[in-house]
């Protein structure tokens, strides 16, 4: 599961006002890697036999794993919930008073004998910085549009 942070009607706004900001990334589908002949599988549910998968990326949106979102929101001192809306100025104030290091989490492993091996991937300095930078961009754009920031 994941949570997307965005501006209200962001994709519609970008489509109508700044379509040049939309980026599409195309990747080889896994079915090609796993097929015996190295060709797309016609029954593949992901690529429908094309052999590639495309993803459209809009600016002013970010998607985080639930745990990383919770860590970010709690580190910023914001009220956590799995969906909601907030004034972008509230987030910007929180970012300005919070050191990036507060969001960082070490990678750890739980590997007790007889129990399931769990790896907690953590959040490194670069990733935490990217969260702050991207969230700042979203909030500044939301302010320009006089919109709130939504997540869910």
Secondary structure, 3 states (H helix, E strand, C coil): CEEEEEECCHHHHHHHHCHHHCEEEEEECHHHHHCCCCCCCCCCCCCCCCCEEEEEECCCEEEEEHHHHHHHHHHCCCCCCCCEEECHHHHHHHHHHCCHHHCCECCEEECCCCCCCEEECCECHHHHHHHHHHHHHHHHHHHHHCCCEEEC
